[in-house]
Amino acid sequence: MHTAFSPPADSNERNAVAAMPAEIDIHNRDGLVRSMFEVLDSNAGVLVVDMSETVFCDSSGVHALLTARRRAISRGKTIRVVAPRRNVRRVLEICGIARLMPIDGSLEEALSHRPPTAV
């Protein structure tokens, strides 16, 4: 994934990592949604939204995650969020994102998660 707001994502067949910018607001929301859609339309089964460097996230960021979640569900995919900063994590928790998608404390934690396999 490459946008003016984030570096390319690292991906493999199972995971794609999308690095989010330091600030997420109305000015970059649409570009981030388009970029997350590109990843969700690829072969990766899990989109890891890496907010490790994000220090500010307003309702636009929450809306972007919810929009991406709808796309993920329609594609049979999963989103995991990495949000180690307390202020960003708190916004996501207050808005209910934590009930809709896992929030991990580190990228390593998110990447080590193994989704259940079909029997």
MOPAC internal coordinates of N, CA, C and O (Angstrom, degrees):
PM7 1SCF
backbone

  N    0.0000 0     0.00 0     0.00 0    0    0    0
  C    1.4418 1     0.00 0     0.00 0    1    0    0
  C    1.5128 1   107.69 1     0.00 0    2    1    0
  O    1.2310 1   120.63 1   -49.68 1    3    2    1
  N    1.2942 1   116.40 1   130.32 1    3    2    1
  C    1.4517 1   118.94 1   176.23 1    5    3    2
  C    1.5198 1   108.56 1  -137.59 1    6    5    3
  O    1.2310 1   121.22 1   -55.22 1    7    6    5
  N    1.3031 1   115.27 1   124.78 1    7    6    5
  C    1.4563 1   120.77 1   174.23 1    9    7    6
  C    1.5181 1   106.30 1  -135.59 1   10    9    7
  O    1.2310 1   120.99 1    -3.76 1   11   10    9
  N    1.2920 1   115.70 1   176.24 1   11   10    9
  C    1.4579 1   119.34 1   176.07 1   13   11   10
  C    1.5173 1   110.76 1   -68.25 1   14   13   11
  O    1.2310 1   120.29 1   169.32 1   15   14   13
  N    1.3231 1   117.04 1   -10.68 1   15   14   13
  C    1.4497 1   121.36 1  -173.25 1   17   15   14
  C    1.5161 1   114.43 1  -107.09 1   18   17   15
  O    1.2310 1   119.95 1   168.97 1   19   18   17
  N    1.3155 1   117.71 1   -11.03 1   19   18   17
  C    1.4559 1   118.87 1  -176.75 1   21   19   18
  C    1.5145 1   110.76 1  -152.50 1   22   21   19
  O    1.2310 1   120.81 1   -23.98 1   23   22   21
  N    1.3281 1   116.06 1   156.02 1   23   22   21
  C    1.4581 1   119.59 1   177.24 1   25   23   22
  C    1.5244 1   110.15 1   -75.03 1   26   25   23
  O    1.2310 1   120.23 1   -10.51 1   27   26   25
  N    1.3253 1   117.17 1   169.49 1   27   26   25
  C    1.4610 1   119.29 1   177.76 1   29   27   26
  C    1.5201 1   111.25 1   -58.74 1   30   29   27
  O    1.2310 1   121.21 1   -31.16 1   31   30   29
  N    1.3124 1   115.29 1   148.84 1   31   30   29
  C    1.4683 1   120.35 1   178.16 1   33   31   30
  C    1.5154 1   109.41 1   -79.23 1   34   33   31
  O    1.2310 1   121.04 1   -30.78 1   35   34   33
  N    1.3131 1   115.62 1   149.22 1   35   34   33
  C    1.4530 1   121.17 1   168.81 1   37   35   34
  C    1.5103 1   105.51 1   -90.74 1   38   37   35
  O    1.2310 1   120.74 1   -44.53 1   39   38   37
  N    1.3163 1   116.19 1   135.47 1   39   38   37
  C    1.4550 1   116.55 1   179.97 1   41   39   38
  C    1.5179 1   111.27 1  -145.16 1   42   41   39
  O    1.2310 1   121.97 1   -22.30 1   43   42   41
  N    1.3048 1   113.83 1   157.70 1   43   42   41
  C    1.4501 1   121.99 1   170.42 1   45   43   42
  C    1.5135 1   105.78 1  -139.96 1   46   45   43
  O    1.2310 1   119.78 1    10.21 1   47   46   45
  N    1.3065 1   118.02 1  -169.79 1   47   46   45
  C    1.4558 1   119.50 1  -176.48 1   49   47   46
  C    1.5228 1   112.97 1   -64.70 1   50   49   47
  O    1.2310 1   120.10 1   155.36 1   51   50   49
  N    1.3272 1   117.41 1   -24.64 1   51   50   49
  C    1.4629 1   120.50 1  -175.46 1   53   51   50
  C    1.5225 1   112.39 1  -101.66 1   54   53   51
  O    1.2310 1   120.20 1   138.93 1   55   54   53
  N    1.3160 1   117.23 1   -41.07 1   55   54   53
  C    1.4688 1   121.78 1  -173.86 1   57   55   54
  C    1.5226 1   111.64 1  -122.55 1   58   57   55
  O    1.2310 1   121.17 1   -30.69 1   59   58   57
  N    1.3108 1   115.37 1   149.31 1   59   58   57
  C    1.4575 1   122.67 1   167.80 1   61   59   58
  C    1.5226 1   105.99 1  -131.64 1   62   61   59
  O    1.2310 1   120.41 1   -48.92 1   63   62   61
  N    1.3213 1   116.82 1   131.08 1   63   62   61
  C    1.4568 1   121.39 1  -178.25 1   65   63   62
  C    1.5185 1   108.36 1  -108.13 1   66   65   63
  O    1.2310 1   121.10 1   -56.48 1   67   66   65
  N    1.3335 1   115.51 1   123.52 1   67   66   65
  C    1.4555 1   121.77 1   177.77 1   69   67   66
  C    1.5204 1   108.51 1  -111.49 1   70   69   67
  O    1.2310 1   120.90 1   -68.22 1   71   70   69
  N    1.3182 1   115.88 1   111.78 1   71   70   69
  C    1.4655 1   121.14 1   179.67 1   73   71   70
  C    1.5278 1   109.55 1   -80.10 1   74   73   71
  O    1.2310 1   120.90 1   -57.42 1   75   74   73
  N    1.3099 1   115.89 1   122.58 1   75   74   73
  C    1.4542 1   121.85 1  -179.65 1   77   75   74
  C    1.5299 1   110.43 1   -88.19 1   78   77   75
  O    1.2310 1   120.43 1   -22.91 1   79   78   77
  N    1.3135 1   116.78 1   157.09 1   79   78   77
  C    1.4662 1   120.42 1  -179.40 1   81   79   78
  C    1.5292 1   112.70 1   -76.32 1   82   81   79
  O    1.2310 1   121.11 1    -6.63 1   83   82   81
  N    1.3168 1   115.48 1   173.37 1   83   82   81
  C    1.4675 1   121.20 1  -179.86 1   85   83   82
  C    1.5234 1   111.55 1   -63.50 1   86   85   83
  O    1.2310 1   120.44 1   145.28 1   87   86   85
  N    1.3156 1   116.76 1   -34.72 1   87   86   85
  C    1.4633 1   120.64 1   179.29 1   89   87   86
  C    1.5209 1   109.53 1  -127.26 1   90   89   87
  O    1.2310 1   121.19 1   -46.80 1   91   90   89
  N    1.3196 1   115.34 1   133.20 1   91   90   89
  C    1.4641 1   120.83 1   176.33 1   93   91   90
  C    1.5144 1   107.15 1  -120.40 1   94   93   91
  O    1.2310 1   121.29 1   -61.69 1   95   94   93
  N    1.3362 1   115.14 1   118.31 1   95   94   93
  C    1.4587 1   120.70 1   179.99 1   97   95   94
  C    1.5211 1   109.19 1  -150.31 1   98   97   95
  O    1.2310 1   120.28 1    11.33 1   99   98   97
  N    1.3059 1   117.06 1  -168.67 1   99   98   97
  C    1.4631 1   122.77 1  -176.34 1  101   99   98
  C    1.5235 1   112.17 1   -59.47 1  102  101   99
  O    1.2310 1   119.90 1   153.02 1  103  102  101
  N    1.3209 1   117.80 1   -26.98 1  103  102  101
  C    1.4621 1   121.63 1  -176.02 1  105  103  102
  C    1.5288 1   112.91 1   -71.70 1  106  105  103
  O    1.2310 1   119.62 1   150.19 1  107  106  105
  N    1.3093 1   118.34 1   -29.81 1  107  106  105
  C    1.4584 1   119.30 1  -178.28 1  109  107  106
  C    1.5278 1   113.76 1  -118.82 1  110  109  107
  O    1.2310 1   119.95 1  -179.85 1  111  110  109
  N    1.3085 1   117.70 1     0.15 1  111  110  109
  C    1.4582 1   122.24 1  -177.32 1  113  111  110
  C    1.5227 1   113.49 1   -54.74 1  114  113  111
  O    1.2310 1   119.59 1   128.64 1  115  114  113
  N    1.3304 1   118.39 1   -51.36 1  115  114  113
  C    1.4663 1   121.09 1  -175.65 1  117  115  114
  C    1.5196 1   112.17 1   -62.14 1  118  117  115
  O    1.2310 1   120.40 1   138.89 1  119  118  117
  N    1.3222 1   116.85 1   -41.11 1  119  118  117
  C    1.4662 1   120.15 1   177.88 1  121  119  118
  C    1.5179 1   112.16 1   -64.03 1  122  121  119
  O    1.2310 1   120.85 1   141.47 1  123  122  121
  N    1.3244 1   115.97 1   -38.53 1  123  122  121
  C    1.4667 1   119.73 1   178.83 1  125  123  122
  C    1.5300 1   110.74 1   -67.84 1  126  125  123
  O    1.2310 1   120.39 1   139.74 1  127  126  125
  N    1.3233 1   116.87 1   -40.26 1  127  126  125
  C    1.4683 1   120.06 1   178.08 1  129  127  126
  C    1.5333 1   109.65 1   -62.48 1  130  129  127
  O    1.2310 1   119.95 1   133.73 1  131  130  129
  N    1.3285 1   117.70 1   -46.27 1  131  130  129
  C    1.4648 1   120.58 1   178.71 1  133  131  130
  C    1.5266 1   110.86 1   -58.34 1  134  133  131
  O    1.2310 1   120.72 1   137.50 1  135  134  133
  N    1.3240 1   116.22 1   -42.50 1  135  134  133
  C    1.4600 1   120.12 1  -179.79 1  137  135  134
  C    1.5257 1   111.93 1   -66.33 1  138  137  135
  O    1.2310 1   120.20 1   138.90 1  139  138  137
  N    1.3348 1   117.22 1   -41.10 1  139  138  137
  C    1.4660 1   119.71 1   177.63 1  141  139  138
  C    1.5275 1   110.38 1   -65.96 1  142  141  139
  O    1.2310 1   120.01 1   144.02 1  143  142  141
  N    1.3312 1   117.58 1   -35.98 1  143  142  141
  C    1.4674 1   120.79 1   176.30 1  145  143  142
  C    1.5266 1   110.79 1   -61.46 1  146  145  143
  O    1.2310 1   120.25 1   137.67 1  147  146  145
  N    1.3285 1   117.13 1   -42.33 1  147  146  145
  C    1.4633 1   120.73 1   178.49 1  149  147  146
  C    1.5289 1   110.63 1   -58.07 1  150  149  147
  O    1.2310 1   120.78 1   136.14 1  151  150  149
  N    1.3208 1   116.12 1   -43.86 1  151  150  149
  C    1.4620 1   119.87 1   179.44 1  153  151  150
  C    1.5217 1   110.06 1   -66.37 1  154  153  151
  O    1.2310 1   120.04 1   136.60 1  155  154  153
  N    1.3209 1   117.53 1   -43.40 1  155  154  153
  C    1.4647 1   120.88 1  -178.95 1  157  155  154
  C    1.5249 1   111.76 1   -66.28 1  158  157  155
  O    1.2310 1   119.93 1   156.39 1  159  158  157
  N    1.3128 1   117.73 1   -23.61 1  159  158  157
  C    1.4583 1   121.38 1   177.66 1  161  159  158
  C    1.5284 1   111.86 1   -85.80 1  162  161  159
  O    1.2310 1   119.90 1   175.52 1  163  162  161
  N    1.3320 1   117.79 1    -4.48 1  163  162  161
  C    1.4669 1   122.34 1   179.08 1  165  163  162
  C    1.5297 1   110.03 1   -86.63 1  166  165  163
  O    1.2310 1   120.77 1    10.23 1  167  166  165
  N    1.3156 1   116.14 1  -169.77 1  167  166  165
  C    1.4660 1   121.78 1  -177.89 1  169  167  166
  C    1.5135 1   114.34 1   -77.88 1  170  169  167
  O    1.2310 1   119.48 1   162.53 1  171  170  169
  N    1.3176 1   118.59 1   -17.47 1  171  170  169
  C    1.4647 1   120.65 1  -175.95 1  173  171  170
  C    1.5244 1   110.62 1   -64.12 1  174  173  171
  O    1.2310 1   120.71 1   -41.18 1  175  174  173
  N    1.3261 1   116.24 1   138.82 1  175  174  173
  C    1.4594 1   121.18 1  -179.79 1  177  175  174
  C    1.5127 1   113.45 1   -88.48 1  178  177  175
  O    1.2310 1   120.74 1   157.82 1  179  178  177
  N    1.3459 1   116.19 1   -22.18 1  179  178  177
  C    1.4603 1   121.02 1  -177.56 1  181  179  178
  C    1.5239 1   108.37 1  -128.96 1  182  181  179
  O    1.2310 1   120.72 1   -52.28 1  183  182  181
  N    1.3194 1   116.22 1   127.72 1  183  182  181
  C    1.4585 1   122.09 1   172.05 1  185  183  182
  C    1.5151 1   107.17 1   -99.17 1  186  185  183
  O    1.2310 1   120.60 1   -61.10 1  187  186  185
  N    1.3306 1   116.45 1   118.90 1  187  186  185
  C    1.4586 1   121.62 1   175.21 1  189  187  186
  C    1.5256 1   107.07 1   -99.39 1  190  189  187
  O    1.2310 1   120.99 1   -67.57 1  191  190  189
  N    1.3190 1   115.72 1   112.43 1  191  190  189
  C    1.4664 1   121.81 1   179.54 1  193  191  190
  C    1.5265 1   106.54 1   -89.50 1  194  193  191
  O    1.2310 1   121.12 1   -75.66 1  195  194  193
  N    1.3184 1   115.47 1   104.34 1  195  194  193
  C    1.4607 1   121.89 1  -174.27 1  197  195  194
  C    1.5253 1   110.28 1   -89.18 1  198  197  195
  O    1.2310 1   121.17 1   -76.94 1  199  198  197
  N    1.3373 1   115.37 1   103.06 1  199  198  197
  C    1.4591 1   121.50 1   179.02 1  201  199  198
  C    1.5306 1   111.05 1  -102.28 1  202  201  199
  O    1.2310 1   120.49 1  -153.38 1  203  202  201
  N    1.3264 1   116.66 1    26.62 1  203  202  201
  C    1.4687 1   121.45 1  -178.75 1  205  203  202
  C    1.5210 1   112.73 1   -57.82 1  206  205  203
  O    1.2310 1   120.53 1   144.59 1  207  206  205
  N    1.3225 1   116.60 1   -35.41 1  207  206  205
  C    1.4577 1   121.08 1  -178.00 1  209  207  206
  C    1.5245 1   112.46 1   -96.24 1  210  209  207
  O    1.2310 1   120.26 1   179.75 1  211  210  209
  N    1.3110 1   117.10 1    -0.25 1  211  210  209
  C    1.4682 1   120.94 1  -177.34 1  213  211  210
  C    1.5279 1   110.01 1   -79.50 1  214  213  211
  O    1.2310 1   121.06 1   -57.36 1  215  214  213
  N    1.3250 1   115.57 1   122.64 1  215  214  213
  C    1.4629 1   120.87 1   178.81 1  217  215  214
  C    1.5301 1   111.66 1  -108.60 1  218  217  215
  O    1.2310 1   120.56 1   164.92 1  219  218  217
  N    1.3488 1   116.53 1   -15.08 1  219  218  217
  C    1.4588 1   120.74 1   179.05 1  221  219  218
  C    1.5184 1   109.12 1  -140.60 1  222  221  219
  O    1.2310 1   120.80 1   -50.39 1  223  222  221
  N    1.3238 1   116.07 1   129.61 1  223  222  221
  C    1.4623 1   121.84 1   177.13 1  225  223  222
  C    1.5237 1   107.41 1  -144.39 1  226  225  223
  O    1.2310 1   120.74 1   -63.67 1  227  226  225
  N    1.3293 1   116.19 1   116.33 1  227  226  225
  C    1.4601 1   118.91 1   178.06 1  229  227  226
  C    1.5247 1   109.88 1   -99.99 1  230  229  227
  O    1.2310 1   120.32 1    14.21 1  231  230  229
  N    1.3075 1   116.98 1  -165.79 1  231  230  229
  C    1.4637 1   121.04 1  -177.10 1  233  231  230
  C    1.5264 1   112.33 1   -62.21 1  234  233  231
  O    1.2310 1   120.00 1   156.69 1  235  234  233
  N    1.3159 1   117.61 1   -23.31 1  235  234  233
  C    1.4622 1   120.61 1   176.55 1  237  235  234
  C    1.5206 1   110.82 1   -63.99 1  238  237  235
  O    1.2310 1   120.57 1   140.93 1  239  238  237
  N    1.3187 1   116.51 1   -39.07 1  239  238  237
  C    1.4623 1   120.69 1   177.14 1  241  239  238
  C    1.5161 1   111.55 1   -67.06 1  242  241  239
  O    1.2310 1   120.52 1   139.49 1  243  242  241
  N    1.3125 1   116.61 1   -40.51 1  243  242  241
  C    1.4650 1   121.50 1   177.00 1  245  243  242
  C    1.5232 1   109.16 1   -62.01 1  246  245  243
  O    1.2310 1   120.52 1   134.61 1  247  246  245
  N    1.3230 1   116.61 1   -45.39 1  247  246  245
  C    1.4616 1   120.88 1   178.90 1  249  247  246
  C    1.5280 1   110.74 1   -62.08 1  250  249  247
  O    1.2310 1   120.02 1   140.11 1  251  250  249
  N    1.3252 1   117.58 1   -39.89 1  251  250  249
  C    1.4729 1   121.14 1   177.91 1  253  251  250
  C    1.5243 1   110.78 1   -60.33 1  254  253  251
  O    1.2310 1   120.26 1   136.16 1  255  254  253
  N    1.3254 1   117.11 1   -43.84 1  255  254  253
  C    1.4661 1   120.49 1   178.61 1  257  255  254
  C    1.5266 1   111.37 1   -64.34 1  258  257  255
  O    1.2310 1   120.02 1   138.76 1  259  258  257
  N    1.3152 1   117.57 1   -41.24 1  259  258  257
  C    1.4628 1   120.74 1   179.20 1  261  259  258
  C    1.5295 1   111.51 1   -66.02 1  262  261  259
  O    1.2310 1   120.52 1   141.18 1  263  262  261
  N    1.3222 1   116.62 1   -38.82 1  263  262  261
  C    1.4627 1   121.38 1   177.60 1  265  263  262
  C    1.5261 1   109.79 1   -64.53 1  266  265  263
  O    1.2310 1   120.42 1   135.66 1  267  266  265
  N    1.3276 1   116.81 1   -44.34 1  267  266  265
  C    1.4629 1   120.90 1   178.07 1  269  267  266
  C    1.5261 1   110.94 1   -65.04 1  270  269  267
  O    1.2310 1   120.17 1   143.89 1  271  270  269
  N    1.3199 1   117.28 1   -36.11 1  271  270  269
  C    1.4664 1   120.67 1   179.01 1  273  271  270
  C    1.5246 1   111.05 1   -62.70 1  274  273  271
  O    1.2310 1   120.53 1   137.72 1  275  274  273
  N    1.3273 1   116.59 1   -42.28 1  275  274  273
  C    1.4676 1   119.26 1   177.73 1  277  275  274
  C    1.5290 1   110.69 1   -59.70 1  278  277  275
  O    1.2310 1   120.55 1   138.42 1  279  278  277
  N    1.3285 1   116.56 1   -41.58 1  279  278  277
  C    1.4710 1   121.16 1   178.81 1  281  279  278
  C    1.5245 1   109.97 1   -65.64 1  282  281  279
  O    1.2310 1   120.48 1   137.85 1  283  282  281
  N    1.3380 1   116.69 1   -42.15 1  283  282  281
  C    1.4688 1   120.81 1   179.61 1  285  283  282
  C    1.5210 1   110.46 1   -60.64 1  286  285  283
  O    1.2310 1   120.24 1   133.60 1  287  286  285
  N    1.3152 1   117.14 1   -46.40 1  287  286  285
  C    1.4665 1   121.03 1  -179.80 1  289  287  286
  C    1.5270 1   109.98 1   -60.04 1  290  289  287
  O    1.2310 1   120.31 1   137.01 1  291  290  289
  N    1.3166 1   117.02 1   -42.99 1  291  290  289
  C    1.4655 1   120.25 1  -178.81 1  293  291  290
  C    1.5241 1   112.36 1   -66.54 1  294  293  291
  O    1.2310 1   120.52 1   159.30 1  295  294  293
  N    1.3281 1   116.62 1   -20.70 1  295  294  293
  C    1.4737 1   121.68 1   179.62 1  297  295  294
  C    1.5347 1   112.16 1  -101.97 1  298  297  295
  O    1.2310 1   120.55 1  -179.16 1  299  298  297
  N    1.3338 1   116.56 1     0.84 1  299  298  297
  C    1.4613 1   120.15 1  -178.77 1  301  299  298
  C    1.5194 1   112.92 1    71.00 1  302  301  299
  O    1.2310 1   120.87 1  -147.99 1  303  302  301
  N    1.3221 1   115.94 1    32.01 1  303  302  301
  C    1.4631 1   121.71 1  -177.04 1  305  303  302
  C    1.5192 1   110.99 1  -117.26 1  306  305  303
  O    1.2310 1   121.18 1    -7.21 1  307  306  305
  N    1.3229 1   115.36 1   172.79 1  307  306  305
  C    1.4528 1   122.20 1  -175.69 1  309  307  306
  C    1.5223 1   109.91 1  -124.15 1  310  309  307
  O    1.2310 1   121.04 1   -29.31 1  311  310  309
  N    1.3332 1   115.61 1   150.69 1  311  310  309
  C    1.4680 1   121.65 1   172.57 1  313  311  310
  C    1.5162 1   108.02 1  -120.54 1  314  313  311
  O    1.2310 1   121.31 1   -45.64 1  315  314  313
  N    1.3170 1   115.09 1   134.36 1  315  314  313
  C    1.4677 1   122.73 1   171.12 1  317  315  314
  C    1.5242 1   105.79 1  -120.39 1  318  317  315
  O    1.2310 1   120.73 1   -36.88 1  319  318  317
  N    1.3147 1   116.22 1   143.12 1  319  318  317
  C    1.4656 1   121.30 1  -179.14 1  321  319  318
  C    1.5203 1   108.76 1  -114.31 1  322  321  319
  O    1.2310 1   120.96 1   -43.43 1  323  322  321
  N    1.3187 1   115.77 1   136.57 1  323  322  321
  C    1.4626 1   121.83 1   173.30 1  325  323  322
  C    1.5237 1   106.23 1  -106.51 1  326  325  323
  O    1.2310 1   120.68 1   -63.32 1  327  326  325
  N    1.3301 1   116.30 1   116.68 1  327  326  325
  C    1.4643 1   120.92 1  -178.36 1  329  327  326
  C    1.5234 1   109.51 1  -143.44 1  330  329  327
  O    1.2310 1   120.35 1   -97.93 1  331  330  329
  N    1.3238 1   116.94 1    82.07 1  331  330  329
  C    1.4611 1   119.24 1  -177.74 1  333  331  330
  C    1.5269 1   114.78 1   -78.06 1  334  333  331
  O    1.2310 1   119.98 1   160.76 1  335  334  333
  N    1.3348 1   117.64 1   -19.24 1  335  334  333
  C    1.4713 1   119.60 1  -178.03 1  337  335  334
  C    1.5255 1   109.72 1   -80.27 1  338  337  335
  O    1.2310 1   121.48 1   -48.85 1  339  338  337
  N    1.3083 1   114.78 1   131.15 1  339  338  337
  C    1.4620 1   120.80 1  -173.85 1  341  339  338
  C    1.5255 1   112.74 1   -58.70 1  342  341  339
  O    1.2310 1   119.68 1   138.30 1  343  342  341
  N    1.3155 1   118.22 1   -41.70 1  343  342  341
  C    1.4687 1   119.75 1  -177.25 1  345  343  342
  C    1.5294 1   112.30 1   -66.80 1  346  345  343
  O    1.2310 1   120.14 1   141.21 1  347  346  345
  N    1.3217 1   117.33 1   -38.79 1  347  346  345
  C    1.4677 1   120.75 1   178.92 1  349  347  346
  C    1.5247 1   109.75 1   -70.97 1  350  349  347
  O    1.2310 1   120.95 1   134.66 1  351  350  349
  N    1.3186 1   115.79 1   -45.34 1  351  350  349
  C    1.4675 1   120.04 1   179.32 1  353  351  350
  C    1.5347 1   110.55 1   -59.40 1  354  353  351
  O    1.2310 1   120.47 1   140.02 1  355  354  353
  N    1.3181 1   116.71 1   -39.98 1  355  354  353
  C    1.4685 1   121.48 1  -179.34 1  357  355  354
  C    1.5262 1   111.18 1   -62.33 1  358  357  355
  O    1.2310 1   119.98 1   136.54 1  359  358  357
  N    1.3351 1   117.63 1   -43.46 1  359  358  357
  C    1.4650 1   121.26 1   177.52 1  361  359  358
  C    1.5254 1   109.52 1   -59.36 1  362  361  359
  O    1.2310 1   120.32 1   135.43 1  363  362  361
  N    1.3253 1   117.00 1   -44.57 1  363  362  361
  C    1.4677 1   120.92 1  -179.34 1  365  363  362
  C    1.5283 1   111.28 1   -65.27 1  366  365  363
  O    1.2310 1   120.50 1   141.67 1  367  366  365
  N    1.3112 1   116.66 1   -38.33 1  367  366  365
  C    1.4659 1   120.19 1   178.61 1  369  367  366
  C    1.5287 1   111.32 1   -68.15 1  370  369  367
  O    1.2310 1   120.29 1   134.72 1  371  370  369
  N    1.3167 1   117.06 1   -45.28 1  371  370  369
  C    1.4681 1   121.38 1  -179.22 1  373  371  370
  C    1.5275 1   110.77 1   -60.94 1  374  373  371
  O    1.2310 1   120.38 1   141.89 1  375  374  373
  N    1.3251 1   116.88 1   -38.11 1  375  374  373
  C    1.4637 1   121.18 1  -177.73 1  377  375  374
  C    1.5261 1   113.17 1   -83.68 1  378  377  375
  O    1.2310 1   119.91 1   179.10 1  379  378  377
  N    1.3219 1   117.77 1    -0.90 1  379  378  377
  C    1.4538 1   120.86 1   175.60 1  381  379  378
  C    1.5084 1   116.07 1    89.00 1  382  381  379
  O    1.2310 1   119.84 1  -176.44 1  383  382  381
  N    1.3160 1   117.91 1     3.56 1  383  382  381
  C    1.4653 1   120.62 1   179.61 1  385  383  382
  C    1.5244 1   110.49 1   -60.48 1  386  385  383
  O    1.2310 1   120.23 1   143.42 1  387  386  385
  N    1.3152 1   117.17 1   -36.58 1  387  386  385
  C    1.4701 1   121.33 1  -178.00 1  389  387  386
  C    1.5278 1   112.05 1   -62.22 1  390  389  387
  O    1.2310 1   120.08 1   155.29 1  391  390  389
  N    1.3160 1   117.46 1   -24.71 1  391  390  389
  C    1.4757 1   120.31 1   177.11 1  393  391  390
  C    1.5221 1   111.72 1   -82.31 1  394  393  391
  O    1.2310 1   120.31 1   161.90 1  395  394  393
  N    1.3289 1   117.02 1   -18.10 1  395  394  393
  C    1.4633 1   121.27 1  -175.17 1  397  395  394
  C    1.5165 1   114.50 1  -101.07 1  398  397  395
  O    1.2310 1   120.46 1   153.40 1  399  398  397
  N    1.3209 1   116.73 1   -26.60 1  399  398  397
  C    1.4652 1   120.52 1   179.85 1  401  399  398
  C    1.5205 1   108.91 1  -151.38 1  402  401  399
  O    1.2310 1   120.36 1   -32.95 1  403  402  401
  N    1.3206 1   116.91 1   147.05 1  403  402  401
  C    1.4628 1   119.66 1  -178.62 1  405  403  402
  C    1.5281 1   111.63 1   -63.46 1  406  405  403
  O    1.2310 1   121.22 1   -38.80 1  407  406  405
  N    1.3225 1   115.27 1   141.20 1  407  406  405
  C    1.4641 1   121.24 1   173.68 1  409  407  406
  C    1.5158 1   107.08 1  -117.15 1  410  409  407
  O    1.2310 1   120.98 1   -63.51 1  411  410  409
  N    1.3240 1   115.74 1   116.49 1  411  410  409
  C    1.4556 1   122.13 1  -179.25 1  413  411  410
  C    1.5192 1   110.26 1  -100.34 1  414  413  411
  O    1.2310 1   121.15 1   -24.91 1  415  414  413
  N    1.3149 1   115.42 1   155.09 1  415  414  413
  C    1.4566 1   121.24 1  -178.96 1  417  415  414
  C    1.5172 1   114.06 1   -84.15 1  418  417  415
  O    1.2310 1   120.12 1   164.58 1  419  418  417
  N    1.3420 1   117.37 1   -15.42 1  419  418  417
  C    1.4637 1   120.65 1  -179.99 1  421  419  418
  C    1.5241 1   109.77 1  -150.58 1  422  421  419
  O    1.2310 1   121.31 1   -20.69 1  423  422  421
  N    1.3168 1   115.10 1   159.31 1  423  422  421
  C    1.4531 1   120.82 1   177.33 1  425  423  422
  C    1.5263 1   110.35 1   -63.78 1  426  425  423
  O    1.2310 1   120.48 1   140.95 1  427  426  425
  N    1.3122 1   116.70 1   -39.05 1  427  426  425
  C    1.4669 1   120.75 1   179.32 1  429  427  426
  C    1.5278 1   110.66 1   -60.28 1  430  429  427
  O    1.2310 1   120.86 1   137.48 1  431  430  429
  N    1.3236 1   115.96 1   -42.52 1  431  430  429
  C    1.4628 1   120.94 1   178.72 1  433  431  430
  C    1.5394 1   110.86 1   -61.79 1  434  433  431
  O    1.2310 1   120.41 1   135.22 1  435  434  433
  N    1.3207 1   116.83 1   -44.78 1  435  434  433
  C    1.4598 1   120.96 1  -179.47 1  437  435  434
  C    1.5190 1   111.08 1   -64.96 1  438  437  435
  O    1.2310 1   120.15 1   138.14 1  439  438  437
  N    1.3166 1   117.32 1   -41.86 1  439  438  437
  C    1.4656 1   120.76 1  -177.59 1  441  439  438
  C    1.5254 1   113.04 1   -74.04 1  442  441  439
  O    1.2310 1   120.62 1   157.54 1  443  442  441
  N    1.3242 1   116.43 1   -22.46 1  443  442  441
  C    1.4706 1   118.96 1  -179.61 1  445  443  442
  C    1.5184 1   112.07 1   -82.22 1  446  445  443
  O    1.2310 1   120.19 1   167.65 1  447  446  445
  N    1.3306 1   117.24 1   -12.35 1  447  446  445
  C    1.4651 1   120.53 1  -179.84 1  449  447  446
  C    1.5246 1   109.20 1   -66.65 1  450  449  447
  O    1.2310 1   121.03 1   -47.97 1  451  450  449
  N    1.3034 1   115.64 1   132.03 1  451  450  449
  C    1.4572 1   121.59 1   178.01 1  453  451  450
  C    1.5289 1   108.66 1  -109.19 1  454  453  451
  O    1.2310 1   120.37 1   -65.31 1  455  454  453
  N    1.3433 1   116.90 1   114.69 1  455  454  453
  C    1.4576 1   118.06 1   177.97 1  457  455  454
  C    1.5240 1   110.65 1   -65.74 1  458  457  455
  O    1.2310 1   120.31 1   -26.83 1  459  458  457
  N    1.3246 1   117.01 1   153.17 1  459  458  457
  C    1.4672 1   119.16 1   178.96 1  461  459  458
  C    1.5155 1   110.47 1   -61.69 1  462  461  459
  O    1.2310 1   120.75 1   -36.39 1  463  462  461
  N    1.3037 1   116.18 1   143.61 1  463  462  461
  C    1.4539 1   120.76 1   178.73 1  465  463  462
  C    1.5184 1   109.52 1   -97.22 1  466  465  463
  O    1.2310 1   120.89 1   -32.04 1  467  466  465
  N    1.3052 1   115.90 1   147.96 1  467  466  465
  C    1.4614 1   120.84 1   179.46 1  469  467  466
  C    1.5264 1   109.21 1   -70.94 1  470  469  467
  O    1.2310 1   120.79 1   -37.17 1  471  470  469
  N    1.3184 1   116.09 1   142.83 1  471  470  469
  C    1.4680 1   120.84 1  -179.93 1  473  471  470
  C    1.5010 1   109.85 1   -95.31 1  474  473  471
  O    1.2310 1   120.10 1   180.00 1  475  474  473

